[in-house]
Amino acid sequence: MSQKTLTGVLLVLGLVLAGAWPARAQQTFNVTVGYVTPLAEWDRVPGDVLVANRSFLLFEVDDFSGPSIGGEWLVPLGHFFEAGAGVSYSRRTVHSVYAAFVDSDGTEVEQDLQLQLVPAAFTLRVLPFGQSSPVQPYVGAGFALINWRYSETGEFIDFGAHREIFSDSFVASGTEPGAVVLGGLRVAGDRASAGGEVRYQKAEANLNSDFAGRKLDLGGWTYNFTVGVRF
């Protein structure tokens, strides 16, 4: 099913639900299915490892785009505000090779670069039309604790006197604080809701000397479809 088709199905579902039950201020548990895109190469933090790797490996930063899944609990705070707490998960493995070097037998020197993100986000939203409206646009902001893991696994070149090729795996992980801003639109009934949302996340992590860059930019955009159960 295409993204346009899925969006249409979710919006129709939400409109049907909104017509079937009168909307009111309720808690909501959302399931989110999204698509994560990293920041472009020119927008990334100075010293970013992906930008550094691009100077000698063949891959694109956009190759780290991919699906995500998550869940979120929303609690109304009066008629026009809402607090949210949720977590999501994404992992992407990108294949790369050295741009200017091959092995002595002519084969490529290959690696797999992997980035895993598990952000836990805490947000406050404003609903201009209020909790009772069947159509609810919203904007919000908050902070996130981003659990991350980055690895480079495969063959590497020691650019010493003999340019030795060796196999290894380099791994770094941690949890970093970050900022989140978001905006979306949902249609809500008494028992369910559905909609779409865009999120921007900004954070960075430090890496050790095993990597070509000393930073890892954890920022990027997430485009979510949301389906919620209201209670």
Phi, psi and omega in degrees: 000131181287163178297321180296318179295316180297320178300316179297318179298316181295319180292320177296317178302314181296320179295320177298315180295320180295325178283333183280328182227139177292131181285144174209168183293119183215160168287151182222138168251118182260139164256130182244136172237122189222185178224121184261133175234130178287164174297147179296159185305319183283349179259357187279160184297144177304136181085009181299138185293325180292320176295318178298317180295329180295345180284344180219355176244151179263107172191172177243143177302324181294345176298341180277003172290145180180179185286157174221160176220148182196181177216151183210140177252126182245134182233124179292142174239085188077201187272334188242003182230160183205137176256144181226147174219126183203171179220147177223168185219134172213148176211135182221132176249128183242129178275139179218162175221160175294137185286324190241007184223145172229168178289168182298336178268008177089357180277157181289151172266108196247148176219158168245125176256128184231134177232125178240132180233132176228082180277135170255114188249142179234116191230159171237131184241152173247129178248097186300328181272354178089165182290336185275350181287139176289337175247121191231090168288154180205155171227155181196175179204166179176203179231161181225149167251113190254109172279130185222157175213127179234136181218153173231118187228132177145221182256142181222160182249127171271109185277045172274203185298327186255359181046055183288138175262130181223158177258140181194174175221128179245127187228138172223148180205166179170190176225127184235145173281153179202175179253150179226134167233151186206162173205148182194181178217132177224156171248133193230134169250194182285333186242344184205165177212162177205150180179197180222157187207148173240132178235144172240132183237137180227123177192164176213155180233155176265142177242161179268184187287357176291342186250157182292330176245152182263001179231155171229115179283120181263005184282163177163185181247144174231131179248111189251142160262135183237138172230125186237148171255126184253140184210000000 
